[in-house]
Amino acid sequence: MKKRNLLTVCNERRSVNQQKLNYAEEFLLFRGKIQEELYSDKTFLTLIDKEKELVQERDKLLNE
């Protein structure tokens, strides 16, 4: 059971990380925005927060 949960959390984190990278690429390249604007963008910050939550959850599972 623990391994399945850990695997699920890791897969979710990988997905969120890919979403974050894709969003950043689209934001910077296709919208012509700058890095400072990216780091103040609500969607990007939400993805960062979600990734941080998943890292904490992963660490908790590893330390059980």
All heavy atoms as a GROMACS GRO file, in nm:
protein
  546
    1MET      N    1   0.083  -0.120   0.000
    1MET     CA    2   0.000   0.000   0.000
    1MET      C    3   0.087   0.125   0.000
    1MET      O    4   0.061   0.217  -0.074
    1MET     CB    5  -0.092  -0.003   0.123
    1MET     CG    6  -0.192   0.109   0.121
    1MET     SD    7  -0.310   0.095  -0.010
    1MET     CE    8  -0.459   0.090   0.081
    2LYS      N    9   0.191   0.130   0.082
    2LYS     CA   10   0.279   0.246   0.090
    2LYS      C   11   0.344   0.274  -0.044
    2LYS      O   12   0.350   0.388  -0.088
    2LYS     CB   13   0.384   0.224   0.197
    2LYS     CG   14   0.482   0.339   0.210
    2LYS     CD   15   0.584   0.310   0.317
    2LYS     CE   16   0.692   0.414   0.319
    2LYS     NZ   17   0.795   0.387   0.416
    3LYS      N   18   0.393   0.170  -0.112
    3LYS     CA   19   0.460   0.191  -0.240
    3LYS      C   20   0.364   0.248  -0.343
    3LYS      O   21   0.400   0.332  -0.422
    3LYS     CB   22   0.521   0.060  -0.290
    3LYS     CG   23   0.644   0.019  -0.214
    3LYS     CD   24   0.704  -0.104  -0.273
    3LYS     CE   25   0.828  -0.144  -0.195
    3LYS     NZ   26   0.890  -0.264  -0.248
    4ARG      N   27   0.241   0.199  -0.343
    4ARG     CA   28   0.143   0.250  -0.438
    4ARG      C   29   0.116   0.398  -0.413
    4ARG      O   30   0.111   0.477  -0.506
    4ARG     CB   31   0.013   0.170  -0.428
    4ARG     CG   32  -0.086   0.207  -0.536
    4ARG     CD   33  -0.208   0.119  -0.526
    4ARG     NE   34  -0.288   0.152  -0.410
    4ARG     CZ   35  -0.391   0.236  -0.415
    4ARG    NH1   36  -0.426   0.291  -0.527
    4ARG    NH2   37  -0.459   0.263  -0.307
    5ASN      N   38   0.104   0.437  -0.289
    5ASN     CA   39   0.081   0.577  -0.256
    5ASN      C   40   0.201   0.662  -0.295
    5ASN      O   41   0.185   0.771  -0.348
    5ASN     CB   42   0.051   0.594  -0.107
    5ASN     CG   43  -0.086   0.544  -0.070
    5ASN    OD1   44  -0.175   0.538  -0.153
    5ASN    ND2   45  -0.102   0.506   0.055
    6LEU      N   46   0.318   0.612  -0.267
    6LEU     CA   47   0.440   0.684  -0.302
    6LEU      C   48   0.451   0.699  -0.454
    6LEU      O   49   0.483   0.806  -0.504
    6LEU     CB   50   0.563   0.612  -0.246
    6LEU     CG   51   0.698   0.678  -0.268
    6LEU    CD1   52   0.700   0.818  -0.208
    6LEU    CD2   53   0.807   0.592  -0.207
    7LEU      N   54   0.423   0.593  -0.525
    7LEU     CA   55   0.426   0.597  -0.671
    7LEU      C   56   0.324   0.697  -0.726
    7LEU      O   57   0.355   0.775  -0.817
    7LEU     CB   58   0.400   0.458  -0.728
    7LEU     CG   59   0.407   0.445  -0.879
    7LEU    CD1   60   0.546   0.484  -0.931
    7LEU    CD2   61   0.373   0.303  -0.920
    8THR      N   62   0.207   0.699  -0.668
    8THR     CA   63   0.102   0.792  -0.710
    8THR      C   64   0.146   0.937  -0.688
    8THR      O   65   0.131   1.022  -0.776
    8THR     CB   66  -0.029   0.765  -0.634
    8THR    OG1   67  -0.071   0.631  -0.661
    8THR    CG2   68  -0.138   0.862  -0.675
    9VAL      N   69   0.202   0.963  -0.572
    9VAL     CA   70   0.248   1.099  -0.539
    9VAL      C   71   0.360   1.141  -0.635
    9VAL      O   72   0.360   1.254  -0.686
    9VAL     CB   73   0.294   1.108  -0.392
    9VAL    CG1   74   0.365   1.239  -0.364
    9VAL    CG2   75   0.175   1.092  -0.299
   10CYS      N   76   0.453   1.051  -0.661
   10CYS     CA   77   0.564   1.083  -0.752
   10CYS      C   78   0.513   1.110  -0.894
   10CYS      O   79   0.562   1.201  -0.962
   10CYS     CB   80   0.666   0.971  -0.752
   10CYS     SG   81   0.759   0.961  -0.597
   11ASN      N   82   0.417   1.031  -0.938
   11ASN     CA   83   0.360   1.053  -1.072
   11ASN      C   84   0.285   1.185  -1.079
   11ASN      O   85   0.292   1.256  -1.179
   11ASN     CB   86   0.269   0.936  -1.111
   11ASN     CG   87   0.347   0.814  -1.153
   11ASN    OD1   88   0.461   0.824  -1.198
   11ASN    ND2   89   0.286   0.698  -1.137
   12GLU      N   90   0.213   1.218  -0.974
   12GLU     CA   91   0.143   1.347  -0.970
   12GLU      C   92   0.242   1.462  -0.974
   12GLU      O   93   0.221   1.562  -1.044
   12GLU     CB   94   0.055   1.358  -0.846
   12GLU     CG   95  -0.069   1.276  -0.850
   12GLU     CD   96  -0.152   1.287  -0.723
   12GLU    OE1   97  -0.150   1.394  -0.659
   12GLU    OE2   98  -0.217   1.188  -0.688
   13ARG      N   99   0.351   1.449  -0.900
   13ARG     CA  100   0.453   1.554  -0.898
   13ARG      C  101   0.515   1.569  -1.037
   13ARG      O  102   0.538   1.680  -1.085
   13ARG     CB  103   0.560   1.524  -0.795
   13ARG     CG  104   0.667   1.632  -0.797
   13ARG     CD  105   0.772   1.611  -0.692
   13ARG     NE  106   0.873   1.714  -0.707
   13ARG     CZ  107   1.002   1.687  -0.718
   13ARG    NH1  108   1.047   1.565  -0.712
   13ARG    NH2  109   1.088   1.786  -0.732
   14ARG      N  110   0.544   1.459  -1.101
   14ARG     CA  111   0.602   1.463  -1.235
   14ARG      C  112   0.506   1.534  -1.332
   14ARG      O  113   0.548   1.616  -1.413
   14ARG     CB  114   0.630   1.320  -1.285
   14ARG     CG  115   0.701   1.316  -1.418
   14ARG     CD  116   0.734   1.174  -1.463
   14ARG     NE  117   0.815   1.104  -1.366
   14ARG     CZ  118   0.777   0.992  -1.304
   14ARG    NH1  119   0.661   0.938  -1.329
   14ARG    NH2  120   0.857   0.935  -1.217
   15SER      N  121   0.379   1.505  -1.319
   15SER     CA  122   0.278   1.569  -1.403
   15SER      C  123   0.271   1.720  -1.379
   15SER      O  124   0.266   1.800  -1.473
   15SER     CB  125   0.142   1.505  -1.378
   15SER     OG  126   0.042   1.571  -1.449
   16VAL      N  127   0.269   1.759  -1.252
   16VAL     CA  128   0.263   1.900  -1.216
   16VAL      C  129   0.389   1.972  -1.265
   16VAL      O  130   0.382   2.083  -1.318
   16VAL     CB  131   0.242   1.919  -1.064
   16VAL    CG1  132   0.265   2.064  -1.023
   16VAL    CG2  133   0.104   1.873  -1.024
   17ASN      N  134   0.503   1.908  -1.249
   17ASN     CA  135   0.629   1.967  -1.294
   17ASN      C  136   0.626   1.988  -1.445
   17ASN      O  137   0.670   2.093  -1.494
   17ASN     CB  138   0.747   1.880  -1.252
   17ASN     CG  139   0.879   1.949  -1.275
   17ASN    OD1  140   0.893   2.068  -1.251
   17ASN    ND2  141   0.977   1.874  -1.322
   18GLN      N  142   0.575   1.891  -1.519
   18GLN     CA  143   0.567   1.905  -1.665
   18GLN      C  144   0.471   2.018  -1.703
   18GLN      O  145   0.498   2.096  -1.794
   18GLN     CB  146   0.524   1.773  -1.729
   18GLN     CG  147   0.534   1.775  -1.880
   18GLN     CD  148   0.676   1.800  -1.929
   18GLN    OE1  149   0.770   1.733  -1.886
   18GLN    NE2  150   0.693   1.897  -2.016
   19GLN      N  151   0.359   2.027  -1.632
   19GLN     CA  152   0.264   2.136  -1.656
   19GLN      C  153   0.331   2.271  -1.632
   19GLN      O  154   0.312   2.366  -1.708
   19GLN     CB  155   0.143   2.124  -1.565
   19GLN     CG  156   0.051   2.010  -1.597
   19GLN     CD  157  -0.058   1.997  -1.491
   19GLN    OE1  158  -0.103   2.095  -1.434
   19GLN    NE2  159  -0.099   1.875  -1.465
   20LYS      N  160   0.408   2.278  -1.524
   20LYS     CA  161   0.478   2.401  -1.488
   20LYS      C  162   0.578   2.440  -1.597
   20LYS      O  163   0.584   2.556  -1.639
   20LYS     CB  164   0.549   2.383  -1.354
   20LYS     CG  165   0.615   2.506  -1.300
   20LYS     CD  166   0.678   2.481  -1.165
   20LYS     CE  167   0.803   2.399  -1.184
   20LYS     NZ  168   0.882   2.382  -1.063
   21LEU      N  169   0.654   2.343  -1.645
   21LEU     CA  170   0.751   2.370  -1.751
   21LEU      C  171   0.683   2.413  -1.880
   21LEU      O  172   0.727   2.508  -1.946
   21LEU     CB  173   0.839   2.247  -1.775
   21LEU     CG  174   0.934   2.209  -1.661
   21LEU    CD1  175   1.000   2.076  -1.691
   21LEU    CD2  176   1.038   2.317  -1.639
   22ASN      N  177   0.577   2.345  -1.917
   22ASN     CA  178   0.504   2.380  -2.038
   22ASN      C  179   0.444   2.521  -2.028
   22ASN      O  180   0.448   2.599  -2.122
   22ASN     CB  181   0.393   2.279  -2.067
   22ASN     CG  182   0.445   2.144  -2.110
   22ASN    OD1  183   0.560   2.129  -2.148
   22ASN    ND2  184   0.361   2.043  -2.100
   23TYR      N  185   0.389   2.551  -1.911
   23TYR     CA  186   0.329   2.682  -1.890
   23TYR      C  187   0.436   2.792  -1.898
   23TYR      O  188   0.415   2.895  -1.962
   23TYR     CB  189   0.258   2.688  -1.755
   23TYR     CG  190   0.180   2.816  -1.734
   23TYR    CD1  191   0.054   2.831  -1.788
   23TYR    CD2  192   0.235   2.921  -1.661
   23TYR    CE1  193  -0.017   2.949  -1.771
   23TYR    CE2  194   0.165   3.039  -1.643
   23TYR     CZ  195   0.039   3.052  -1.698
   23TYR     OH  196  -0.030   3.169  -1.682
   24ALA      N  197   0.549   2.767  -1.834
   24ALA     CA  198   0.658   2.866  -1.836
   24ALA      C  199   0.708   2.889  -1.979
   24ALA      O  200   0.731   3.003  -2.020
   24ALA     CB  201   0.773   2.820  -1.748
   25GLU      N  202   0.723   2.782  -2.054
   25GLU     CA  203   0.769   2.795  -2.192
   25GLU      C  204   0.670   2.876  -2.275
   25GLU      O  205   0.708   2.969  -2.346
   25GLU     CB  206   0.787   2.656  -2.254
   25GLU     CG  207   0.834   2.661  -2.398
   25GLU     CD  208   0.849   2.522  -2.457
   25GLU    OE1  209   0.760   2.438  -2.439
   25GLU    OE2  210   0.952   2.500  -2.522
   26GLU      N  211   0.544   2.844  -2.262
   26GLU     CA  212   0.441   2.916  -2.337
   26GLU      C  213   0.436   3.062  -2.294
   26GLU      O  214   0.426   3.153  -2.376
   26GLU     CB  215   0.305   2.848  -2.316
   26GLU     CG  216   0.194   2.897  -2.406
   26GLU     CD  217   0.113   3.011  -2.347
   26GLU    OE1  218   0.107   3.024  -2.223
   26GLU    OE2  219   0.060   3.090  -2.425
   27PHE      N  220   0.446   3.086  -2.165
   27PHE     CA  221   0.438   3.220  -2.109
   27PHE      C  222   0.554   3.306  -2.158
   27PHE      O  223   0.534   3.421  -2.199
   27PHE     CB  224   0.441   3.210  -1.956
   27PHE     CG  225   0.405   3.336  -1.884
   27PHE    CD1  226   0.274   3.363  -1.850
   27PHE    CD2  227   0.502   3.427  -1.847
   27PHE    CE1  228   0.240   3.479  -1.781
   27PHE    CE2  229   0.470   3.543  -1.778
   27PHE     CZ  230   0.338   3.568  -1.745
   28LEU      N  231   0.674   3.251  -2.153
   28LEU     CA  232   0.793   3.329  -2.188
   28LEU      C  233   0.814   3.340  -2.338
   28LEU      O  234   0.848   3.448  -2.388
   28LEU     CB  235   0.917   3.267  -2.122
   28LEU     CG  236   0.918   3.270  -1.969
   28LEU    CD1  237   1.032   3.185  -1.915
   28LEU    CD2  238   0.927   3.412  -1.916
   29LEU      N  239   0.795   3.231  -2.410
   29LEU     CA  240   0.825   3.233  -2.554
   29LEU      C  241   0.712   3.289  -2.638
   29LEU      O  242   0.734   3.374  -2.724
   29LEU     CB  243   0.858   3.091  -2.602
   29LEU     CG  244   0.988   3.032  -2.551
   29LEU    CD1  245   1.005   2.889  -2.601
   29LEU    CD2  246   1.107   3.117  -2.592
   30PHE      N  247   0.591   3.240  -2.614
   30PHE     CA  248   0.482   3.276  -2.704
   30PHE      C  249   0.406   3.401  -2.662
   30PHE      O  250   0.350   3.470  -2.746
   30PHE     CB  251   0.386   3.157  -2.719
   30PHE     CG  252   0.454   3.035  -2.774
   30PHE    CD1  253   0.467   2.921  -2.697
   30PHE    CD2  254   0.509   3.035  -2.901
   30PHE    CE1  255   0.532   2.810  -2.747
   30PHE    CE2  256   0.574   2.924  -2.952
   30PHE     CZ  257   0.586   2.811  -2.875
   31ARG      N  258   0.407   3.432  -2.535
   31ARG     CA  259   0.341   3.556  -2.491
   31ARG      C  260   0.440   3.671  -2.485
   31ARG      O  261   0.399   3.786  -2.468
   31ARG     CB  262   0.278   3.536  -2.353
   31ARG     CG  263   0.163   3.439  -2.351
   31ARG     CD  264   0.097   3.442  -2.217
   31ARG     NE  265   0.017   3.324  -2.193
   31ARG     CZ  266  -0.040   3.296  -2.078
   31ARG    NH1  267  -0.028   3.379  -1.977
   31ARG    NH2  268  -0.110   3.186  -2.063
   32GLY      N  269   0.569   3.640  -2.493
   32GLY     CA  270   0.670   3.744  -2.490
   32GLY      C  271   0.685   3.813  -2.355
   32GLY      O  272   0.725   3.929  -2.348
   33LYS      N  273   0.653   3.741  -2.249
   33LYS     CA  274   0.664   3.798  -2.114
   33LYS      C  275   0.805   3.778  -2.061
   33LYS      O  276   0.886   3.706  -2.118
   33LYS     CB  277   0.564   3.731  -2.020
   33LYS     CG  278   0.419   3.738  -2.066
   33LYS     CD  279   0.361   3.873  -2.044
   33LYS     CE  280   0.214   3.874  -2.083
   33LYS     NZ  281   0.145   3.990  -2.042
   34ILE      N  282   0.833   3.839  -1.947
   34ILE     CA  283   0.965   3.826  -1.885
   34ILE      C  284   0.954   3.740  -1.759
   34ILE      O  285   0.845   3.715  -1.707
   34ILE     CB  286   1.028   3.964  -1.853
   34ILE    CG1  287   0.938   4.043  -1.757
   34ILE    CG2  288   1.053   4.041  -1.981
   34ILE    CD1  289   1.000   4.172  -1.710
   35GLN      N  290   1.069   3.697  -1.708
   35GLN     CA  291   1.074   3.607  -1.594
   35GLN      C  292   1.004   3.665  -1.470
   35GLN      O  293   0.935   3.593  -1.399
   35GLN     CB  294   1.218   3.572  -1.561
   35GLN     CG  295   1.232   3.470  -1.450
   35GLN     CD  296   1.376   3.430  -1.427
   35GLN    OE1  297   1.466   3.474  -1.496
   35GLN    NE2  298   1.397   3.347  -1.328
   36GLU      N  299   1.021   3.792  -1.446
   36GLU     CA  300   0.958   3.854  -1.329
   36GLU      C  301   0.805   3.843  -1.338
   36GLU      O  302   0.739   3.824  -1.236
   36GLU     CB  303   1.001   4.000  -1.316
   36GLU     CG  304   1.144   4.019  -1.272
   36GLU     CD  305   1.245   4.001  -1.386
   36GLU    OE1  306   1.207   4.003  -1.505
   36GLU    OE2  307   1.364   3.983  -1.354
   37GLU      N  308   0.752   3.856  -1.459
   37GLU     CA  309   0.607   3.843  -1.477
   37GLU      C  310   0.563   3.699  -1.454
   37GLU      O  311   0.456   3.675  -1.397
   37GLU     CB  312   0.566   3.888  -1.617
   37GLU     CG  313   0.582   4.037  -1.640
   37GLU     CD  314   0.560   4.077  -1.784
   37GLU    OE1  315   0.626   4.022  -1.874
   37GLU    OE2  316   0.475   4.165  -1.806
   38LEU      N  317   0.645   3.604  -1.496
   38LEU     CA  318   0.613   3.463  -1.476
   38LEU      C  319   0.602   3.432  -1.327
   38LEU      O  320   0.508   3.367  -1.282
   38LEU     CB  321   0.720   3.374  -1.540
   38LEU     CG  322   0.704   3.224  -1.519
   38LEU    CD1  323   0.576   3.173  -1.586
   38LEU    CD2  324   0.825   3.149  -1.573
   39TYR      N  325   0.699   3.481  -1.248
   39TYR     CA  326   0.700   3.451  -1.105
   39TYR      C  327   0.597   3.530  -1.025
   39TYR      O  328   0.584   3.510  -0.905
   39TYR     CB  329   0.840   3.469  -1.047
   39TYR     CG  330   0.928   3.350  -1.078
   39TYR    CD1  331   1.018   3.353  -1.183
   39TYR    CD2  332   0.917   3.233  -1.004
   39TYR    CE1  333   1.097   3.243  -1.212
   39TYR    CE2  334   0.995   3.123  -1.032
   39TYR     CZ  335   1.085   3.128  -1.136
   39TYR     OH  336   1.162   3.019  -1.165
   40SER      N  337   0.522   3.616  -1.092
   40SER     CA  338   0.411   3.682  -1.025
   40SER      C  339   0.276   3.637  -1.084
   40SER      O  340   0.171   3.684  -1.042
   40SER     CB  341   0.424   3.835  -1.036
   40SER     OG  342   0.417   3.876  -1.171
   41ASP      N  343   0.282   3.542  -1.178
   41ASP     CA  344   0.161   3.490  -1.241
   41ASP      C  345   0.092   3.390  -1.148
   41ASP      O  346   0.156   3.297  -1.097
   41ASP     CB  347   0.197   3.422  -1.373
   41ASP     CG  348   0.076   3.368  -1.445
   41ASP    OD1  349   0.003   3.449  -1.505
   41ASP    OD2  350   0.054   3.246  -1.439
   42LYS      N  351  -0.037   3.408  -1.125
   42LYS     CA  352  -0.111   3.326  -1.030
   42LYS      C  353  -0.112   3.178  -1.068
   42LYS      O  354  -0.095   3.091  -0.983
   42LYS     CB  355  -0.255   3.378  -1.018
   42LYS     CG  356  -0.336   3.309  -0.914
   42LYS     CD  357  -0.473   3.370  -0.899
   42LYS     CE  358  -0.551   3.297  -0.791
   42LYS     NZ  359  -0.683   3.356  -0.770
   43THR      N  360  -0.130   3.148  -1.195
   43THR     CA  361  -0.132   3.008  -1.239
   43THR      C  362   0.002   2.940  -1.213
   43THR      O  363   0.008   2.827  -1.163
   43THR     CB  364  -0.168   2.998  -1.389
   43THR    OG1  365  -0.296   3.059  -1.409
   43THR    CG2  366  -0.172   2.855  -1.437
   44PHE      N  367   0.111   3.008  -1.245
   44PHE     CA  368   0.244   2.952  -1.225
   44PHE      C  369   0.271   2.931  -1.076
   44PHE      O  370   0.322   2.826  -1.035
   44PHE     CB  371   0.349   3.042  -1.288
   44PHE     CG  372   0.486   2.980  -1.292
   44PHE    CD1  373   0.514   2.877  -1.379
   44PHE    CD2  374   0.587   3.026  -1.209
   44PHE    CE1  375   0.641   2.819  -1.384
   44PHE    CE2  376   0.714   2.970  -1.213
   44PHE     CZ  377   0.740   2.866  -1.300
   45LEU      N  378   0.234   3.028  -0.995
   45LEU     CA  379   0.254   3.016  -0.850
   45LEU      C  380   0.171   2.902  -0.792
   45LEU      O  381   0.216   2.832  -0.701
   45LEU     CB  382   0.221   3.148  -0.781
   45LEU     CG  383   0.314   3.264  -0.814
   45LEU    CD1  384   0.264   3.393  -0.751
   45LEU    CD2  385   0.457   3.234  -0.772
   46THR      N  386   0.052   2.880  -0.846
   46THR     CA  387  -0.032   2.768  -0.802
   46THR      C  388   0.036   2.635  -0.833
   46THR      O  389   0.035   2.543  -0.749
   46THR     CB  390  -0.170   2.775  -0.869
   46THR    OG1  391  -0.232   2.899  -0.833
   46THR    CG2  392  -0.258   2.660  -0.826
   47LEU      N  393   0.095   2.625  -0.951
   47LEU     CA  394   0.166   2.502  -0.988
   47LEU      C  395   0.287   2.479  -0.896
   47LEU      O  396   0.314   2.366  -0.855
   47LEU     CB  397   0.209   2.507  -1.134
   47LEU     CG  398   0.096   2.495  -1.237
   47LEU    CD1  399   0.146   2.528  -1.376
   47LEU    CD2  400   0.033   2.357  -1.233
   48ILE      N  401   0.359   2.585  -0.864
   48ILE     CA  402   0.473   2.574  -0.773
   48ILE      C  403   0.426   2.526  -0.635
   48ILE      O  404   0.487   2.436  -0.575
   48ILE     CB  405   0.548   2.708  -0.761
   48ILE    CG1  406   0.624   2.738  -0.891
   48ILE    CG2  407   0.645   2.707  -0.642
   48ILE    CD1  408   0.688   2.875  -0.895
   49ASP      N  409   0.317   2.584  -0.586
   49ASP     CA  410   0.264   2.544  -0.455
   49ASP      C  411   0.220   2.397  -0.455
   49ASP      O  412   0.245   2.324  -0.359
   49ASP     CB  413   0.147   2.633  -0.414
   49ASP     CG  414   0.189   2.774  -0.378
   49ASP    OD1  415   0.310   2.795  -0.353
   49ASP    OD2  416   0.103   2.862  -0.377
   50LYS      N  417   0.154   2.355  -0.563
   50LYS     CA  418   0.110   2.216  -0.573
   50LYS      C  419   0.230   2.122  -0.573
   50LYS      O  420   0.228   2.017  -0.507
   50LYS     CB  421   0.027   2.197  -0.701
   50LYS     CG  422  -0.022   2.057  -0.723
   50LYS     CD  423  -0.118   2.013  -0.614
   50LYS     CE  424  -0.172   1.874  -0.644
   50LYS     NZ  425  -0.246   1.817  -0.533
   51GLU      N  426   0.336   2.160  -0.645
   51GLU     CA  427   0.455   2.076  -0.648
   51GLU      C  428   0.520   2.068  -0.508
   51GLU      O  429   0.562   1.960  -0.464
   51GLU     CB  430   0.556   2.129  -0.749
   51GLU     CG  431   0.676   2.038  -0.765
   51GLU     CD  432   0.774   2.087  -0.869
   51GLU    OE1  433   0.773   2.207  -0.904
   51GLU    OE2  434   0.854   2.004  -0.913
   52LYS      N  435   0.523   2.179  -0.437
   52LYS     CA  436   0.578   2.180  -0.300
   52LYS      C  437   0.498   2.088  -0.208
   52LYS      O  438   0.555   2.015  -0.127
   52LYS     CB  439   0.580   2.322  -0.244
   52LYS     CG  440   0.686   2.410  -0.303
   52LYS     CD  441   0.677   2.550  -0.244
   52LYS     CE  442   0.777   2.644  -0.308
   52LYS     NZ  443   0.765   2.782  -0.256
   53GLU      N  444   0.366   2.092  -0.220
   53GLU     CA  445   0.280   2.005  -0.140
   53GLU      C  446   0.308   1.858  -0.169
   53GLU      O  447   0.315   1.776  -0.077
   53GLU     CB  448   0.132   2.034  -0.170
   53GLU     CG  449   0.082   2.166  -0.118
   53GLU     CD  450  -0.060   2.196  -0.166
   53GLU    OE1  451  -0.128   2.105  -0.217
   53GLU    OE2  452  -0.100   2.312  -0.155
   54LEU      N  453   0.326   1.825  -0.296
   54LEU     CA  454   0.354   1.687  -0.333
   54LEU      C  455   0.491   1.641  -0.283
   54LEU      O  456   0.508   1.527  -0.243
   54LEU     CB  457   0.340   1.669  -0.484
   54LEU     CG  458   0.197   1.679  -0.537
   54LEU    CD1  459   0.196   1.691  -0.688
   54LEU    CD2  460   0.114   1.559  -0.491
   55VAL      N  461   0.588   1.730  -0.284
   55VAL     CA  462   0.721   1.698  -0.230
   55VAL      C  463   0.710   1.669  -0.081
   55VAL      O  464   0.769   1.572  -0.030
   55VAL     CB  465   0.821   1.811  -0.259
   55VAL    CG1  466   0.949   1.793  -0.178
   55VAL    CG2  467   0.852   1.818  -0.408
   56GLN      N  468   0.634   1.751  -0.009
   56GLN     CA  469   0.616   1.729   0.134
   56GLN      C  470   0.546   1.596   0.160
   56GLN      O  471   0.583   1.522   0.251
   56GLN     CB  472   0.537   1.843   0.196
   56GLN     CG  473   0.614   1.973   0.203
   56GLN     CD  474   0.529   2.089   0.251
   56GLN    OE1  475   0.406   2.081   0.256
   56GLN    NE2  476   0.594   2.200   0.285
   57GLU      N  477   0.444   1.566   0.080
   57GLU     CA  478   0.372   1.440   0.094
   57GLU      C  479   0.464   1.322   0.064
   57GLU      O  480   0.462   1.221   0.136
   57GLU     CB  481   0.251   1.439   0.002
   57GLU     CG  482   0.160   1.320   0.022
   57GLU     CD  483   0.035   1.326  -0.062
   57GLU    OE1  484   0.008   1.428  -0.126
   57GLU    OE2  485  -0.036   1.223  -0.066
   58ARG      N  486   0.545   1.334  -0.038
   58ARG     CA  487   0.642   1.230  -0.072
   58ARG      C  488   0.739   1.206   0.043
   58ARG      O  489   0.764   1.093   0.084
   58ARG     CB  490   0.718   1.268  -0.198
   58ARG     CG  491   0.824   1.163  -0.238
   58ARG     CD  492   0.935   1.221  -0.319
   58ARG     NE  493   1.008   1.322  -0.241
   58ARG     CZ  494   1.089   1.412  -0.295
   58ARG    NH1  495   1.107   1.415  -0.424
   58ARG    NH2  496   1.152   1.499  -0.219
   59ASP      N  497   0.794   1.314   0.097
   59ASP     CA  498   0.887   1.303   0.208
   59ASP      C  499   0.823   1.237   0.330
   59ASP      O  500   0.886   1.156   0.398
   59ASP     CB  501   0.944   1.440   0.244
   59ASP     CG  502   1.035   1.496   0.135
   59ASP    OD1  503   1.075   1.420   0.045
   59ASP    OD2  504   1.064   1.618   0.142
   60LYS      N  505   0.699   1.272   0.354
   60LYS     CA  506   0.626   1.212   0.466
   60LYS      C  507   0.612   1.062   0.446
   60LYS      O  508   0.634   0.984   0.539
   60LYS     CB  509   0.489   1.278   0.479
   60LYS     CG  510   0.406   1.226   0.592
   60LYS     CD  511   0.271   1.293   0.596
   60LYS     CE  512   0.181   1.226   0.699
   60LYS     NZ  513   0.045   1.279   0.694
   61LEU      N  514   0.578   1.020   0.325
   61LEU     CA  515   0.564   0.877   0.296
   61LEU      C  516   0.698   0.805   0.309
   61LEU      O  517   0.704   0.692   0.358
   61LEU     CB  518   0.507   0.856   0.156
   61LEU     CG  519   0.358   0.889   0.140
   61LEU    CD1  520   0.320   0.891  -0.008
   61LEU    CD2  521   0.273   0.791   0.217
   62LEU      N  522   0.804   0.870   0.267
   62LEU     CA  523   0.936   0.809   0.276
   62LEU      C  524   0.982   0.792   0.420
   62LEU      O  525   1.059   0.700   0.451
   62LEU     CB  526   1.040   0.892   0.199
   62LEU     CG  527   1.030   0.882   0.046
   62LEU    CD1  528   1.124   0.986  -0.017
   62LEU    CD2  529   1.065   0.742  -0.002
   63ASN      N  530   0.937   0.880   0.507
   63ASN     CA  531   0.981   0.876   0.647
   63ASN      C  532   0.890   0.795   0.737
   63ASN      O  533   0.914   0.789   0.858
   63ASN     CB  534   0.994   1.019   0.701
   63ASN     CG  535   1.106   1.093   0.636
   63ASN    OD1  536   1.211   1.036   0.608
   63ASN    ND2  537   1.087   1.221   0.609
   64GLU      N  538   0.787   0.732   0.680
   64GLU     CA  539   0.698   0.649   0.762
   64GLU      C  540   0.766   0.520   0.803
   64GLU      O  541   0.848   0.466   0.738
   64GLU     CB  542   0.571   0.614   0.684
   64GLU     CG  543   0.475   0.729   0.678
   64GLU     CD  544   0.344   0.692   0.606
   64GLU    OE1  545   0.338   0.587   0.540
   64GLU    OE2  546   0.250   0.770   0.618
   0.00000   0.00000   0.00000
